[in-house]
Amino acid sequence: MNEVEIDFEKMGGLVPAVVQDSETGEILMLGFQNAEAFEKTISEKEVYFWSRSREKLWKKGETSGNILRVVEIFADCDDDSILLRIEHDPNLNACHTGARSCFFKKIS
Amino acid sequence: MNEVEIDFEKMGGLVPAVVQDSETGEILMLGFQNAEAFEKTISEKEVYFWSRSREKLWKKGETSGNILRVVEIFADCDDDSILLRIEHDPNLNACHTGARSCFFKKIS
């Protein structure tokens, strides 16, 4: 059991989870986790999200192969955001567009 | 005007915004922005959030002094998450607990 309890209730069942390359610090994507996605991520050490559009549990990379392998997980001070630090993999493209990171749209 | 339009509507008016030290890559906190917080962050180059608990616009550091100075901003592929890369400041404590980062609770 974890000493940290994520406050899913406060957040309507879903909390934001940021994915960061543990070696480079690069932020690769942001998804939402419900309690089940969070627990499966911990037990399998691979990242699961809740898909808001499809309304179902979703293992990242299940079809694309871009599995996110967890190195360490942190909760924030209020227990309502999650940081997923993952294994560095130079060949990983975390974004569904094929980009390495989802955050490629620079605001001018 | 920006070419990127954040999809606040899809997200019920609020999108998650991750704050990252632009020099070290450290993730310092995650907050939520509405359209007003986002626009003021761009125009003032200092970070604003929407406080869900207080239900008001909130300039980060207004009382604590821990102002977050924006270096660059990215939207994600779906235009529903924001990455705020800020100036490195070794004396900054982004967390309201006094910690440098809000993400200090390691999940065992």
Backbone of each chain as ProteinMPNN parsed JSONL, in Angstrom:
{"seq_chain_A": "MNEVEIDFEKMGGLVPAVVQDSETGEILMLGFQNAEAFEKTISEKEVYFWSRSREKLWKKGETSGNILRVVEIFADCDDDSILLRIEHDPNLNACHTGARSCFFKKIS", "coords_chain_A": {"N_chain_A": [[0.837, -1.207, 0.0], [0.365, 2.293, -0.624], [1.549, 5.212, 1.044], [0.712, 7.6, 0.23], [-2.325, 8.938, -0.713], [-4.126, 9.376, -3.501], [-6.344, 11.976, -4.318], [-8.899, 11.246, -5.76], [-11.624, 11.614, -5.649], [-12.159, 14.329, -5.033], [-11.51, 15.409, -7.441], [-13.413, 14.735, -9.261], [-13.069, 12.148, -10.022], [-11.004, 11.924, -11.848], [-7.581, 12.63, -12.334], [-4.966, 14.858, -13.408], [-2.088, 13.602, -15.083], [1.257, 13.871, -15.562], [3.71, 13.082, -17.931], [7.092, 12.456, -17.859], [10.336, 12.289, -19.237], [12.73, 10.551, -17.534], [15.415, 10.889, -17.718], [16.169, 13.013, -19.422], [14.442, 15.003, -18.671], [12.494, 15.941, -20.293], [9.145, 16.841, -21.074], [6.64, 14.751, -22.023], [3.942, 14.075, -22.462], [0.532, 14.687, -21.369], [-1.922, 13.14, -19.508], [-5.06, 11.818, -18.257], [-5.782, 10.185, -15.221], [-7.792, 7.715, -13.683], [-8.702, 6.019, -10.612], [-8.317, 3.304, -11.161], [-6.612, 3.286, -13.445], [-4.387, 4.483, -12.313], [-3.673, 2.632, -10.29], [-3.108, 0.355, -11.849], [-0.962, 1.289, -13.304], [0.956, 1.516, -11.319], [1.162, -1.183, -10.496], [1.888, -2.579, -12.838], [3.978, -1.126, -13.79], [3.889, 0.218, -16.157], [2.415, 2.74, -18.175], [-0.972, 3.615, -17.74], [-3.949, 5.246, -18.814], [-7.05, 7.052, -18.359], [-9.24, 7.249, -20.931], [-10.866, 10.041, -21.904], [-12.318, 10.676, -24.161], [-13.007, 8.216, -25.303], [-14.022, 7.017, -23.143], [-12.904, 4.913, -21.586], [-10.571, 2.627, -19.985], [-7.151, 2.811, -20.804], [-4.278, 1.579, -22.124], [-1.32, 3.118, -22.582], [0.332, 3.036, -25.638], [-0.422, 0.531, -26.332], [-1.466, -0.161, -28.84], [0.195, 1.318, -30.551], [2.74, 0.698, -29.776], [4.296, 2.395, -28.35], [4.984, 2.157, -25.5], [5.033, 3.31, -22.144], [7.398, 3.186, -19.774], [7.584, 2.984, -16.36], [9.638, 4.723, -14.073], [9.722, 6.214, -11.674], [7.215, 7.559, -9.469], [5.44, 10.439, -8.529], [3.296, 12.176, -6.292], [1.566, 15.312, -6.036], [1.661, 18.102, -3.696], [-0.992, 18.472, -2.859], [-2.153, 16.091, -3.398], [-3.496, 15.732, -5.794], [-2.514, 15.717, -8.34], [-0.377, 14.007, -10.622], [2.914, 12.861, -11.205], [4.611, 11.136, -13.602], [7.484, 9.584, -14.016], [9.453, 8.388, -16.542], [11.248, 5.697, -18.209], [14.078, 6.56, -20.117], [13.958, 6.571, -23.588], [15.246, 6.749, -26.629], [13.939, 6.25, -28.989], [11.29, 6.521, -28.579], [8.075, 7.7, -29.399], [5.918, 9.636, -28.034], [3.623, 10.972, -28.679], [0.441, 10.81, -30.351], [0.49, 11.804, -32.861], [2.848, 11.092, -33.882], [4.962, 12.543, -33.136], [7.694, 13.141, -30.861], [7.141, 14.363, -28.36], [4.005, 15.494, -27.058], [3.852, 18.199, -26.704], [4.337, 20.291, -28.815], [3.46, 22.582, -29.971], [4.212, 25.722, -30.233], [3.406, 28.642, -28.5], [3.003, 31.749, -29.805]], "CA_chain_A": [[0.0, 0.0, 0.0], [1.069, 3.558, -0.613], [1.192, 6.146, 2.113], [0.064, 8.721, -0.44], [-3.637, 8.605, -1.271], [-4.552, 10.389, -4.479], [-7.709, 12.415, -4.02], [-9.675, 11.172, -7.01], [-12.99, 12.104, -5.405], [-12.183, 15.795, -5.156], [-11.267, 15.778, -8.833], [-14.435, 14.143, -10.133], [-12.641, 10.814, -10.441], [-9.862, 11.972, -12.771], [-6.53, 13.605, -12.022], [-3.975, 14.991, -14.473], [-0.832, 12.882, -14.882], [2.274, 14.369, -16.476], [4.736, 12.086, -18.246], [8.391, 13.097, -18.045], [11.524, 11.463, -19.453], [13.473, 10.655, -16.278], [16.826, 11.188, -17.968], [16.336, 14.329, -20.052], [13.509, 15.972, -18.095], [11.509, 16.361, -21.297], [7.749, 16.505, -20.813], [6.227, 14.044, -23.234], [2.494, 14.177, -22.654], [-0.285, 14.786, -20.168], [-3.181, 12.425, -19.622], [-5.826, 11.765, -17.011], [-5.895, 8.854, -14.61], [-8.726, 7.421, -12.591], [-8.061, 5.159, -9.611], [-7.908, 2.047, -11.785], [-5.435, 3.553, -14.278], [-3.285, 4.759, -11.39], [-3.263, 1.383, -9.641], [-2.487, -0.535, -12.851], [0.34, 1.881, -13.622], [1.865, 1.14, -10.233], [1.405, -2.628, -10.424], [2.552, -3.067, -14.058], [5.105, -0.228, -14.099], [3.668, 0.791, -17.488], [1.42, 3.797, -17.935], [-2.369, 3.556, -18.148], [-4.753, 6.453, -18.626], [-8.465, 6.975, -18.667], [-9.545, 8.027, -22.134], [-12.11, 10.792, -21.735], [-13.113, 10.638, -25.399], [-13.553, 6.866, -25.512], [-14.579, 6.591, -21.853], [-12.422, 3.607, -21.153], [-9.182, 2.487, -19.574], [-6.345, 2.827, -22.016], [-2.853, 1.406, -21.882], [-0.562, 3.905, -23.541], [1.251, 2.264, -26.463], [-0.951, -0.816, -26.553], [-1.519, -0.402, -30.287], [1.317, 1.973, -31.258], [4.031, 0.193, -29.315], [5.001, 3.392, -27.543], [4.763, 1.879, -24.081], [5.762, 4.198, -21.234], [7.869, 2.368, -18.645], [7.685, 3.87, -15.198], [10.808, 4.681, -13.196], [9.23, 6.648, -10.368], [5.944, 8.288, -9.497], [5.263, 11.392, -7.44], [2.071, 12.959, -6.163], [1.879, 16.68, -5.616], [1.377, 18.481, -2.307], [-2.43, 18.351, -2.578], [-2.577, 14.733, -3.784], [-4.456, 15.768, -6.894], [-1.814, 15.661, -9.629], [0.588, 12.911, -10.615], [4.073, 12.956, -12.098], [5.088, 9.806, -14.0], [8.822, 9.696, -14.618], [9.583, 7.144, -17.298], [12.542, 5.315, -18.773], [14.5, 7.232, -21.339], [14.022, 5.727, -24.784], [15.408, 7.723, -27.721], [13.052, 5.92, -30.112], [9.892, 6.678, -28.174], [7.261, 8.827, -29.849], [4.801, 9.569, -27.086], [2.423, 11.623, -29.221], [-0.286, 10.035, -31.365], [0.815, 12.379, -34.18], [4.157, 10.581, -34.284], [5.996, 13.398, -32.538], [8.237, 12.602, -29.609], [6.347, 14.945, -27.274], [2.756, 16.154, -27.47], [3.913, 19.666, -26.52], [5.145, 20.827, -29.916], [2.838, 23.789, -30.53], [4.702, 26.884, -29.491], [2.515, 29.802, -28.499], [3.84, 32.884, -30.224]], "C_chain_A": [[0.872, 1.256, 0.0], [0.625, 4.395, 0.569], [0.453, 7.346, 1.503], [-1.259, 8.234, -1.036], [-4.044, 9.714, -2.239], [-6.032, 10.7, -4.257], [-8.541, 12.442, -5.309], [-11.066, 11.769, -6.839], [-13.108, 13.599, -5.636], [-12.182, 16.224, -6.614], [-12.29, 15.159, -9.781], [-13.996, 12.806, -10.709], [-11.4, 10.779, -11.315], [-8.852, 13.017, -12.329], [-5.537, 13.681, -13.187], [-2.676, 14.281, -14.104], [0.144, 13.303, -15.983], [3.328, 13.296, -16.685], [6.039, 12.797, -18.599], [9.481, 12.047, -18.269], [12.43, 11.644, -18.231], [14.939, 11.006, -16.485], [17.008, 12.619, -18.479], [15.464, 15.406, -19.413], [12.432, 16.423, -19.06], [10.089, 15.936, -20.895], [7.159, 15.955, -22.098], [4.731, 14.131, -23.496], [1.818, 14.404, -21.305], [-1.575, 14.032, -20.428], [-3.926, 12.486, -18.305], [-5.895, 10.326, -16.519], [-7.068, 8.821, -13.637], [-8.014, 6.436, -11.643], [-7.547, 3.866, -10.246], [-6.644, 2.231, -12.641], [-4.202, 3.775, -13.408], [-2.761, 3.461, -10.764], [-2.582, 0.432, -10.631], [-1.11, -0.011, -13.267], [1.369, 1.499, -12.564], [2.194, -0.354, -10.299], [2.168, -3.143, -11.65], [3.799, -2.269, -14.426], [5.079, 0.228, -15.567], [2.427, 1.667, -17.384], [0.059, 3.492, -18.56], [-3.011, 4.927, -17.934], [-6.225, 6.076, -18.716], [-8.692, 7.847, -19.894], [-10.888, 8.714, -21.947], [-12.966, 10.726, -22.991], [-13.759, 9.269, -25.604], [-14.205, 6.299, -24.252], [-14.197, 5.154, -21.501], [-10.96, 3.654, -20.729], [-8.341, 2.265, -20.826], [-4.887, 2.652, -21.613], [-2.095, 2.137, -22.986], [0.398, 2.997, -24.31], [0.765, 0.876, -26.801], [-1.017, -1.131, -28.052], [-0.292, 0.169, -31.0], [2.671, 1.376, -30.908], [4.795, 1.173, -28.442], [4.611, 3.289, -26.06], [5.615, 2.842, -23.24], [6.122, 3.42, -19.972], [8.244, 3.244, -17.456], [8.971, 3.643, -14.415], [10.418, 5.102, -11.784], [7.993, 7.508, -10.539], [5.897, 9.209, -8.293], [3.841, 11.939, -7.472], [2.458, 14.376, -5.771], [1.371, 16.919, -4.19], [-0.087, 18.268, -1.924], [-2.993, 16.982, -2.947], [-3.586, 14.724, -4.923], [-3.81, 15.942, -8.264], [-0.715, 14.62, -9.501], [1.704, 13.202, -11.618], [4.605, 11.548, -12.329], [6.435, 9.984, -14.689], [9.145, 8.348, -15.262], [11.006, 6.934, -17.81], [12.845, 6.134, -20.014], [14.577, 6.223, -22.471], [14.088, 6.673, -25.977], [14.463, 7.467, -28.891], [11.57, 6.113, -29.794], [9.253, 7.906, -28.834], [5.975, 8.791, -29.033], [3.506, 10.104, -27.684], [1.773, 10.775, -30.319], [-0.047, 10.589, -32.779], [2.116, 11.802, -34.729], [5.3, 11.42, -33.748], [6.505, 12.753, -31.241], [7.397, 13.08, -28.416], [5.07, 15.548, -27.838], [2.879, 17.688, -27.445], [4.81, 20.304, -27.576], [4.57, 22.095, -30.518], [3.238, 25.003, -29.713], [3.706, 28.039, -29.62], [3.369, 31.029, -28.783], [3.642, 34.08, -29.295]], "O_chain_A": [[1.97, 1.269, 0.555], [-0.512, 4.304, 1.032], [-0.328, 8.016, 2.178], [-1.298, 7.245, -1.767], [-4.276, 10.852, -1.832], [-6.85, 9.806, -4.04], [-8.84, 13.501, -5.862], [-11.618, 12.358, -7.769], [-14.009, 14.077, -6.324], [-12.762, 17.245, -6.983], [-12.043, 15.074, -10.984], [-14.487, 12.38, -11.754], [-10.806, 9.718, -11.504], [-9.214, 14.145, -11.993], [-5.299, 12.685, -13.87], [-2.22, 14.349, -12.962], [-0.115, 13.114, -17.171], [3.787, 12.673, -15.728], [6.088, 13.625, -19.509], [9.534, 11.038, -17.566], [12.85, 12.762, -17.928], [15.63, 11.377, -15.536], [17.892, 13.343, -18.021], [15.72, 16.596, -19.595], [11.552, 17.201, -18.692], [9.871, 14.815, -20.435], [7.179, 16.617, -23.136], [4.309, 14.25, -24.646], [2.448, 14.322, -20.25], [-2.242, 14.251, -21.439], [-3.478, 13.126, -17.353], [-6.046, 9.385, -17.299], [-7.301, 9.761, -12.878], [-6.858, 6.076, -11.866], [-6.463, 3.392, -9.904], [-5.718, 1.424, -12.566], [-3.109, 3.311, -13.733], [-1.553, 3.227, -10.719], [-1.595, -0.219, -10.29], [-0.203, -0.795, -13.547], [2.518, 1.196, -12.886], [3.354, -0.747, -10.174], [3.001, -4.04, -11.525], [4.584, -2.691, -15.276], [6.112, 0.576, -16.139], [1.51, 1.382, -16.614], [-0.045, 3.16, -19.741], [-2.667, 5.66, -17.007], [-6.591, 4.962, -19.09], [-8.374, 9.036, -19.893], [-11.923, 8.055, -21.843], [-14.194, 10.719, -22.909], [-14.912, 9.173, -26.024], [-14.849, 5.25, -24.283], [-15.038, 4.318, -21.17], [-10.221, 4.58, -21.062], [-8.773, 1.614, -21.777], [-4.33, 3.458, -20.868], [-2.218, 1.812, -24.166], [1.188, 2.272, -23.704], [1.459, 0.121, -27.482], [-0.666, -2.232, -28.478], [0.206, -0.435, -31.95], [3.636, 1.531, -31.656], [5.823, 0.825, -27.861], [4.008, 4.189, -25.476], [6.758, 3.144, -23.583], [5.243, 3.043, -19.196], [9.103, 4.121, -17.548], [9.343, 2.505, -14.131], [10.748, 4.42, -10.813], [7.754, 8.098, -11.593], [6.261, 8.824, -7.182], [3.26, 12.137, -8.539], [3.543, 14.611, -5.24], [0.744, 16.055, -3.577], [-0.382, 17.919, -0.781], [-4.195, 16.751, -2.815], [-4.426, 13.829, -5.014], [-4.488, 16.277, -9.235], [-0.19, 14.382, -8.414], [1.471, 13.712, -12.714], [4.998, 10.854, -11.39], [6.506, 10.478, -15.814], [9.112, 7.307, -14.606], [11.832, 7.847, -17.839], [11.974, 6.367, -20.852], [15.18, 5.159, -22.334], [13.099, 7.329, -26.303], [14.213, 8.365, -29.696], [10.709, 5.892, -30.646], [9.818, 8.999, -28.825], [5.065, 8.01, -29.314], [2.416, 9.733, -27.246], [2.454, 10.116, -31.104], [-0.346, 9.922, -33.769], [2.447, 11.999, -35.898], [6.467, 11.056, -33.886], [5.826, 11.933, -30.624], [6.996, 12.28, -27.571], [5.056, 16.052, -28.961], [2.098, 18.386, -28.091], [5.898, 20.793, -27.272], [5.127, 22.633, -31.475], [2.68, 25.274, -28.65], [3.235, 28.358, -30.712], [4.34, 31.302, -28.077], [4.263, 35.124, -29.492]]}, "seq_chain_B": "MNEVEIDFEKMGGLVPAVVQDSETGEILMLGFQNAEAFEKTISEKEVYFWSRSREKLWKKGETSGNILRVVEIFADCDDDSILLRIEHDPNLNACHTGARSCFFKKIS", "coords_chain_B": {"N_chain_B": [[-2.091, 37.858, -32.034], [-2.498, 34.377, -31.369], [-1.696, 31.445, -33.233], [-2.373, 29.066, -32.27], [-5.176, 27.746, -30.752], [-6.405, 27.301, -27.665], [-8.453, 24.742, -26.446], [-10.675, 25.494, -24.526], [-13.369, 25.145, -24.117], [-14.021, 22.435, -24.617], [-12.935, 21.357, -22.376], [-14.456, 22.03, -20.233], [-13.951, 24.615, -19.544], [-11.569, 24.806, -18.146], [-8.115, 24.082, -18.333], [-5.358, 21.833, -17.77], [-2.205, 23.067, -16.675], [1.162, 22.773, -16.861], [4.049, 23.541, -15.012], [7.352, 24.153, -15.738], [10.8, 24.277, -15.006], [12.834, 25.995, -17.136], [15.504, 25.645, -17.498], [16.547, 23.509, -15.973], [14.698, 21.525, -16.361], [13.099, 20.593, -14.39], [9.943, 19.74, -12.976], [7.701, 21.844, -11.56], [5.133, 22.532, -10.617], [1.574, 21.957, -11.033], [-1.177, 23.521, -12.371], [-4.49, 24.877, -12.997], [-5.772, 26.528, -15.841], [-8.029, 29.013, -16.959], [-9.496, 30.709, -19.803], [-8.984, 33.415, -19.339], [-6.874, 33.419, -17.435], [-4.921, 32.199, -18.974], [-4.594, 34.062, -21.092], [-3.717, 36.326, -19.68], [-1.34, 35.37, -18.67], [0.156, 35.139, -20.986], [0.235, 37.836, -21.842], [1.399, 39.211, -19.684], [3.622, 37.745, -19.152], [3.983, 36.416, -16.804], [2.896, 33.901, -14.523], [-0.506, 33.041, -14.305], [-3.239, 31.431, -12.676], [-6.391, 29.658, -12.526], [-8.033, 29.472, -9.568], [-9.462, 26.68, -8.293], [-10.468, 26.066, -5.797], [-10.896, 28.526, -4.547], [-12.29, 29.731, -6.477], [-11.454, 31.837, -8.213], [-9.488, 34.091, -10.245], [-5.971, 33.903, -10.093], [-2.894, 35.117, -9.369], [0.084, 33.554, -9.492], [2.295, 33.614, -6.811], [1.71, 36.119, -5.982], [1.186, 36.83, -3.319], [3.142, 35.329, -1.947], [5.486, 35.935, -3.213], [6.718, 34.231, -4.912], [6.843, 34.463, -7.835], [6.232, 33.305, -11.137], [8.099, 33.405, -13.934], [7.611, 33.605, -17.304], [9.169, 31.866, -19.947], [8.78, 30.381, -22.314], [5.882, 29.045, -23.993], [3.937, 26.186, -24.569], [1.39, 24.452, -26.344], [-0.378, 21.341, -26.269], [-0.762, 18.554, -28.586], [-3.531, 18.21, -28.89], [-4.542, 20.606, -28.143], [-5.404, 20.955, -25.533], [-3.943, 20.966, -23.219], [-1.391, 22.645, -21.395], [1.961, 23.775, -21.449], [4.103, 25.482, -19.428], [7.012, 27.013, -19.592], [9.44, 28.194, -17.478], [11.543, 30.874, -16.19], [14.677, 29.973, -14.87], [15.23, 29.98, -11.448], [17.088, 29.783, -8.712], [16.266, 30.293, -6.146], [13.588, 30.033, -6.032], [10.598, 28.875, -4.617], [8.191, 26.965, -5.529], [6.043, 25.647, -4.458], [3.25, 25.841, -2.212], [3.784, 24.837, 0.263], [6.309, 25.529, 0.8], [8.21, 24.053, -0.34], [10.45, 23.437, -3.116], [9.419, 22.231, -5.446], [6.085, 21.113, -6.12], [5.83, 18.407, -6.422], [6.707, 16.313, -4.455], [6.042, 14.032, -3.153], [6.81, 10.886, -3.033], [5.657, 7.967, -4.569], [5.485, 4.878, -3.217]], "CA_chain_B": [[-2.931, 36.655, -31.889], [-1.824, 33.092, -31.519], [-2.254, 30.503, -34.205], [-2.893, 27.948, -31.479], [-6.357, 28.094, -29.946], [-6.648, 26.296, -26.627], [-9.852, 24.319, -26.482], [-11.195, 25.585, -23.154], [-14.758, 24.672, -24.094], [-14.022, 20.975, -24.489], [-12.429, 20.973, -21.063], [-15.275, 22.632, -19.181], [-13.437, 25.944, -19.208], [-10.27, 24.751, -17.455], [-7.144, 23.105, -18.843], [-4.18, 21.697, -16.908], [-1.004, 23.777, -17.123], [2.335, 22.263, -16.152], [5.125, 24.527, -14.898], [8.661, 23.494, -15.805], [12.013, 25.093, -15.029], [13.311, 25.886, -18.522], [16.936, 25.336, -17.526], [16.836, 22.187, -15.384], [13.667, 20.57, -16.742], [12.317, 20.199, -13.208], [8.532, 20.088, -12.963], [7.533, 22.557, -10.292], [3.746, 22.447, -10.159], [0.534, 21.872, -12.054], [-2.382, 24.257, -12.024], [-5.474, 24.94, -14.071], [-5.99, 27.86, -16.416], [-9.146, 29.305, -17.852], [-9.045, 31.562, -20.911], [-8.449, 34.671, -18.804], [-5.561, 33.138, -16.84], [-4.014, 31.924, -20.093], [-4.304, 35.304, -21.82], [-2.915, 37.213, -18.827], [0.001, 34.773, -18.605], [0.844, 35.511, -22.226], [0.462, 39.281, -21.96], [2.284, 39.704, -18.61], [4.783, 36.853, -19.05], [4.014, 35.848, -15.448], [1.871, 32.854, -14.574], [-1.803, 33.124, -13.625], [-4.083, 30.241, -12.699], [-7.715, 29.745, -11.95], [-8.11, 28.692, -8.337], [-10.726, 25.947, -8.224], [-10.997, 26.108, -4.425], [-11.371, 29.879, -4.238], [-13.081, 30.164, -7.635], [-11.068, 33.149, -8.732], [-8.197, 34.228, -10.911], [-4.949, 33.886, -9.057], [-1.536, 35.288, -9.873], [1.008, 32.757, -8.693], [3.359, 34.373, -6.173], [1.25, 37.474, -5.665], [1.422, 37.079, -1.889], [4.366, 34.655, -1.479], [6.664, 36.436, -3.92], [7.243, 33.218, -5.833], [6.35, 34.744, -9.181], [6.762, 32.413, -12.181], [8.343, 34.23, -15.121], [7.484, 32.727, -18.468], [10.16, 31.905, -21.029], [8.046, 29.945, -23.501], [4.633, 28.335, -23.717], [3.545, 25.222, -25.598], [0.155, 23.687, -26.23], [-0.167, 19.977, -26.742], [-1.319, 18.189, -29.893], [-4.99, 18.347, -28.881], [-4.868, 21.962, -27.68], [-6.135, 20.93, -24.267], [-3.003, 21.014, -22.087], [-0.438, 23.744, -21.583], [3.269, 23.678, -20.8], [4.659, 26.802, -19.141], [8.438, 26.903, -19.248], [9.724, 29.44, -16.765], [12.93, 31.241, -15.892], [15.329, 29.296, -13.753], [15.529, 30.82, -10.286], [17.455, 28.811, -7.682], [15.621, 30.627, -4.867], [12.138, 29.895, -6.164], [9.865, 27.762, -4.003], [6.917, 27.043, -6.246], [4.968, 25.008, -3.698], [2.744, 26.621, -1.078], [4.351, 24.257, 1.489], [7.67, 26.027, 0.938], [9.098, 23.197, -1.136], [10.746, 23.984, -4.436], [8.426, 21.655, -6.354], [4.926, 20.472, -5.467], [5.849, 16.957, -6.617], [7.708, 15.768, -3.53], [5.53, 12.836, -2.477], [7.138, 9.717, -3.842], [4.778, 6.82, -4.412], [6.385, 3.74, -2.976]], "C_chain_B": [[-2.094, 35.391, -32.082], [-2.503, 32.258, -32.591], [-2.87, 29.313, -33.47], [-4.069, 28.439, -30.639], [-6.582, 26.985, -28.926], [-8.146, 26.014, -26.563], [-10.425, 24.285, -25.059], [-12.596, 24.993, -23.059], [-14.829, 23.172, -23.845], [-13.743, 20.543, -23.057], [-13.249, 21.596, -19.934], [-14.722, 23.956, -18.695], [-12.061, 25.963, -18.589], [-9.358, 23.706, -18.08], [-5.951, 23.029, -17.885], [-2.972, 22.396, -17.533], [0.161, 23.352, -16.233], [3.417, 23.337, -16.153], [6.462, 23.805, -14.807], [9.778, 24.531, -15.793], [12.664, 24.906, -16.396], [14.784, 25.52, -18.605], [17.198, 23.903, -17.057], [15.851, 21.119, -15.83], [12.787, 20.128, -15.582], [10.859, 20.635, -13.338], [8.201, 20.647, -11.59], [6.115, 22.477, -9.748], [2.824, 22.227, -11.345], [-0.678, 22.627, -11.544], [-3.371, 24.197, -13.167], [-5.625, 26.381, -14.54], [-7.329, 27.899, -17.143], [-8.63, 30.276, -18.924], [-8.407, 32.843, -20.388], [-7.054, 34.474, -18.21], [-4.513, 32.916, -17.933], [-3.614, 33.225, -20.8], [-3.438, 36.248, -20.982], [-1.485, 36.688, -18.674], [0.814, 35.145, -19.843], [1.186, 37.006, -22.223], [1.449, 39.785, -20.898], [3.571, 38.896, -18.483], [5.028, 36.403, -17.601], [2.765, 34.975, -15.314], [0.656, 33.159, -13.686], [-2.476, 31.763, -13.708], [-5.5, 30.621, -12.322], [-7.711, 28.871, -10.7], [-9.469, 28.019, -8.257], [-11.311, 26.007, -6.822], [-11.569, 27.49, -4.103], [-12.247, 30.461, -5.345], [-12.755, 31.591, -8.048], [-9.714, 33.077, -9.432], [-7.137, 34.452, -9.843], [-3.598, 34.05, -9.741], [-0.59, 34.54, -8.951], [2.109, 33.655, -8.133], [2.97, 35.77, -5.746], [1.487, 37.798, -4.184], [2.761, 36.494, -1.421], [5.64, 35.242, -2.086], [7.24, 35.443, -4.91], [6.578, 33.325, -7.213], [7.009, 33.778, -10.173], [6.877, 33.193, -13.481], [8.483, 33.345, -16.362], [8.599, 32.955, -19.483], [9.498, 31.485, -22.335], [6.857, 29.091, -23.088], [4.349, 27.4, -24.894], [2.152, 24.686, -25.291], [0.452, 22.277, -26.703], [-0.938, 19.738, -28.045], [-2.825, 18.411, -29.998], [-5.46, 19.714, -28.41], [-5.644, 21.959, -26.369], [-5.234, 20.738, -23.045], [-1.942, 22.052, -22.428], [0.842, 23.448, -20.811], [3.844, 25.079, -20.674], [6.11, 26.623, -18.723], [8.887, 28.244, -18.681], [11.218, 29.641, -16.545], [13.47, 30.429, -14.732], [15.63, 30.314, -12.659], [15.818, 29.871, -9.132], [16.766, 29.075, -6.342], [14.108, 30.446, -4.893], [11.634, 28.677, -5.395], [8.448, 27.81, -4.568], [5.757, 26.518, -5.405], [4.55, 25.857, -2.496], [3.237, 26.066, 0.27], [5.743, 24.814, 1.778], [8.68, 25.179, 0.189], [9.364, 23.848, -2.499], [9.704, 23.519, -5.452], [7.277, 21.074, -5.545], [5.024, 18.945, -5.509], [6.921, 16.296, -5.752], [7.237, 14.505, -2.831], [5.751, 11.618, -3.347], [6.186, 8.569, -3.521], [5.659, 5.584, -4.295], [6.012, 2.55, -3.856]], "O_chain_B": [[-1.13, 35.357, -32.847], [-3.709, 32.353, -32.819], [-3.767, 28.645, -33.982], [-3.959, 29.425, -29.91], [-6.912, 25.857, -29.292], [-8.978, 26.92, -26.618], [-10.631, 23.222, -24.474], [-12.963, 24.408, -22.039], [-15.58, 22.697, -22.993], [-14.237, 19.519, -22.586], [-12.778, 21.677, -18.8], [-14.989, 24.374, -17.568], [-11.437, 27.021, -18.506], [-9.778, 22.576, -18.33], [-5.576, 24.026, -17.267], [-2.747, 22.328, -18.741], [0.143, 23.548, -15.018], [3.669, 23.969, -17.179], [6.681, 22.968, -13.931], [9.703, 25.542, -16.491], [13.008, 23.786, -16.774], [15.265, 25.125, -19.667], [17.977, 23.175, -17.671], [16.131, 19.928, -15.694], [11.835, 19.372, -15.774], [10.573, 21.756, -13.758], [8.406, 19.981, -10.575], [5.922, 22.365, -8.537], [3.239, 22.302, -12.502], [-1.145, 22.401, -10.427], [-3.125, 23.547, -14.182], [-5.606, 27.32, -13.745], [-7.709, 26.959, -17.841], [-7.448, 30.616, -18.935], [-7.403, 33.306, -20.93], [-6.154, 35.277, -18.458], [-3.377, 33.381, -17.831], [-2.435, 33.455, -21.069], [-2.532, 36.894, -21.509], [-0.539, 37.467, -18.562], [2.008, 35.428, -19.754], [2.305, 37.388, -22.565], [2.247, 40.681, -21.173], [4.501, 39.307, -17.79], [6.15, 36.055, -17.232], [1.723, 35.26, -15.903], [0.779, 33.482, -12.504], [-2.307, 31.032, -14.685], [-5.776, 31.731, -11.869], [-7.422, 27.677, -10.767], [-10.5, 28.685, -8.165], [-12.532, 25.999, -6.667], [-12.611, 27.599, -3.456], [-12.858, 31.519, -5.192], [-13.638, 32.433, -8.21], [-8.926, 32.151, -9.24], [-7.38, 35.103, -8.827], [-3.206, 33.237, -10.578], [-0.48, 34.859, -7.767], [2.776, 34.371, -8.88], [3.789, 36.52, -5.215], [1.929, 38.895, -3.84], [3.44, 37.098, -0.59], [6.732, 35.071, -1.545], [8.151, 35.777, -5.667], [5.872, 32.428, -7.674], [8.197, 33.473, -10.06], [5.869, 33.596, -14.062], [9.347, 32.473, -16.443], [8.924, 34.091, -19.827], [9.644, 32.164, -23.351], [6.823, 28.504, -22.006], [4.5, 27.776, -26.056], [1.785, 24.494, -24.132], [1.408, 22.043, -27.443], [-1.663, 20.608, -28.528], [-3.335, 18.759, -31.063], [-6.663, 19.947, -28.293], [-6.449, 22.856, -26.12], [-5.711, 20.389, -21.965], [-1.641, 22.299, -23.596], [0.816, 22.945, -19.688], [4.047, 25.776, -21.668], [6.396, 26.137, -17.629], [8.734, 29.288, -19.316], [12.028, 28.725, -16.688], [12.785, 30.229, -13.73], [16.209, 31.37, -12.915], [14.906, 29.221, -8.622], [16.689, 28.182, -5.498], [13.431, 30.678, -3.892], [12.185, 27.583, -5.515], [7.618, 28.606, -4.128], [4.61, 26.907, -5.623], [5.377, 26.501, -1.851], [3.125, 26.738, 1.295], [6.292, 24.602, 2.859], [9.855, 25.533, 0.091], [8.599, 24.694, -2.961], [9.175, 24.32, -6.223], [7.47, 20.601, -4.425], [4.373, 18.263, -4.719], [7.917, 15.784, -6.264], [7.959, 13.959, -1.996], [4.988, 11.348, -4.274], [5.944, 8.245, -2.358], [6.472, 5.294, -5.173], [6.66, 1.505, -3.788]]}, "name": "protein", "num_of_chains": 2, "seq": "MNEVEIDFEKMGGLVPAVVQDSETGEILMLGFQNAEAFEKTISEKEVYFWSRSREKLWKKGETSGNILRVVEIFADCDDDSILLRIEHDPNLNACHTGARSCFFKKISMNEVEIDFEKMGGLVPAVVQDSETGEILMLGFQNAEAFEKTISEKEVYFWSRSREKLWKKGETSGNILRVVEIFADCDDDSILLRIEHDPNLNACHTGARSCFFKKIS"}
